Amino acid sequence: QVQLVESGGGLVQPGGSLRLSCAASGTIFSFLFMGWYRQAPGKQRELVASITNGGSTNYADSVKGRFTISRDNAKNSVYLHMDSLKPEDTAVYYCKATIVTTATRYWGQGTQVTVSS
């Protein structure tokens, strides 16, 4: 069983920055493929960014150049640094972990990000 705990959400003005963190426990972190997803009211959950256990990254077109995903295997954590935030980035952000050997997936509880003046 993998437990994921997100933190770092909040209210920020347009153009501002936030850093989300996701701490994992319950397995060897380097075996995990990690991703950040978001879900806005009335919309489907969508992939924001992902990072493999080897460090390769992938981003949604809407956040390329503004968001950066990273991981620290020593701290069992993955991060999402968000710059130049826009009102349309407002959503609940979720951390997802996939065990690379079994494809079993786990979700965090989510953290709210609100971009508003």
N, C-alpha and C positions, 0 to 999 in steps of 0.2 A: 504494500500500500504506500502510495506517495502522497504526502501532504504539501500543499502549496499555500503560501500566505503572501498576498500582495499588500503593498503599502505605497504611499507617496502621492495618491490622488488629492484633488482639491479644486479650489476655484482660482482661476488665473485669468488675467486680462488678455485680449487678443494681442498676439505678438510676443507673449510671454513664454516661459519655459517651465517644464516640470520633469522630474525624473521618477519613474515608477520602478519599484523593486519587487522581486518575487523570490522568496526563500523556499527552497525545497528540502524535504526531509523524508526518510523512509527508504531510500535507495542510493546507489552510487550515482552521484550527479552527472558524472561524465558519460553515463549510459543514456542520458536523456536528451532528446531533441526538444527544444523549447520554443514556444511561440507566444506572442501577445495578440489577442483578439479584442474587438470592441463591439458593443451593441448599443446603438442609439434607440430612443423610444420609437416604437413602430417599425423598426428595421431589423433585418436579419443580422446575426452575429457575423462579423467579417474578420479575415486575417489582416493584421496590421504589419507584423514583422515576425520572422522566425530565424532561428540560428541552430545549426547542427551541432552535434557534439564535437565536430572538428573545427567549428568556428565560421563556417560559411553562412552568409546571411541572405535574406530575401525580404523585400519590402513591397507593400501595396503601392501602386502608382501614386495614390493620393498623399502619401507621406514621404516619398522619396526626396532626399535632400533636406528634410526637416527632422526626421526621427532617426535615432540610432539605437540598435539593439546590441547588447553585449552580454557576456557571461563571465563569471568568475568561479571556476570550478573549485577553487580552494575555499570559497565561501558558500558554495552550493546555491548560488544566486544568479539570476538573470535580471537585466535592467533594460528599461526603455527610456532613453533620453529624448525628450520632445521639445523642439524649438519652434519658433514662429507659429505658435498655436493659433488656430482659427476657431470660430464658433462651431463650425461643422465637425471639429474634432471632439465635441462634447459627446460623451458616451460613458458607459461602464466598461472598464478595461479588465480583461481576464487574462490570466496566465495559464498556459496549457503545457503539460509535459507529456511526452510520448517516450515510452521505453523502447529503445531502438531494437532490442532483441525480440520483443513480443508484440510490439505495436499497441500495447495497452496505453490508454490515454487518461489523463487526470486533469481536472480543472480547479483553479482557485476560486475563491468566493467573489472576486471582483472588487474593483475600486473605482469610485466615481471621479471622472474628470469633467469639469465644467469650465468652458471658455466663454467669458462674458464680461462686458464692461459695466 
